[in-house]
Amino acid sequence: MAYLHVNHVSHRDIKPSNILISKDRQKVALVDFNVAKQVKEGDMLLMYTRSAGTLAFAAPERLVENCVYNEMVDMWACGLVLFMALVGTHPFDCDVTTVKVIE
């Protein structure tokens, strides 16, 4: 994750099904970069206003139309994944797993 954000890349769809763990549990890989975006153009950090990814793992600012966000929305999704790994359920009462991509 740190490598992505140091390079100003936002995955925008972090969820359990996009995290692979080796059988020996020594390697972890983040996959499915189809909605990932680089948020740096020249020297200016660009903020996104369009949502992409799975809504059940979207940060609150991504749910508001035309609200700005940056690569830190990935940290919200990581927190949800960690919660689910520890507790076994999603922290919110949601059945939303629809992917909404707007480019």
N, C-alpha and C positions, 0 to 999 in steps of 0.2 A: 504494500500500500504506500509506504513512504517513497518508494522509487517512482511510483506514478505521480504522486502529488509534488515531489521535487521537480518533476518535469512538467508540471501543470497539466496533467491528464486526469480527467474525471471519468471513472468507470460508469457511473450512473445507473447500474443495475446489480449491485451487490446483494446477493441472497444465497441461502444455503445451496440451491441447485447449481450455482455458479462457482462453488468452491470445491475443489477436488483435493482429496487427501490420499496419500499413498498407503498401500496395505500395511507397511511397517510404521506408519504415522510419523515419518521423518520429513516428509515433503508436503507442502501445501501449495496449490496453484489456483490462481484466480483466472477464470475463463469467461468466454462470451463477451467480447469487446465490441459487439455490433452497434451499441449506442454510446460508446466511449467518445469523449471529445477532448481535444487539447484546448485548454482555456487561455493560452498565452499567444498573443499575436504581436510580434515585435517586442516592445518593452511594456505593452499595456496588458493588464490582466482583464480579460473579458468576463463579464457576468452573463449567465444564461437566463433567459426568460421563458424558454420552452421546456416542457417536461418530457422525459423519456425514461423508460424502464418500468419496473413492476411497482404498481401503486402501493402495495402492502408494505414495501420497504422504502418508500419515498419519504424524505425529510419534510417536515411541515411546510417549509417555504416553497417546496416544489408543488404543493397542492393548491397554492394561490395563483390564479391566472395573472400573468405578466409580473410576477414577483421575481426579483433577481436572486441568483444563487451562484455559488462557485463550486470548486471541487470538494469542499468540506461536507457536502451532502453525503459523500461516501462514508464519512465517519458515523453519521446517523444510522446508515444501513448496517455498518459493522457492529454498532451497539445492539441493534435488533437481532443480528445473527448470534452475537455472544449471549444475549438474553435467552434466545431460543435453545442454544446449546446447553445452557445451565439449567433452565427451567423445563424445557420440552414443549412449550407453546409460545405462540406469538403474544407479545405483551398487550396488544389491543384486540378488541373484538372485531375482527375483520375477516371476511372471506374473499376479499378482493385480491385476485392474482392476475388480473387482466393487464396485458402489456399495452401501454399507450405511448406511441412514438410519434413525435411531431418534429419535423425538421424544417 
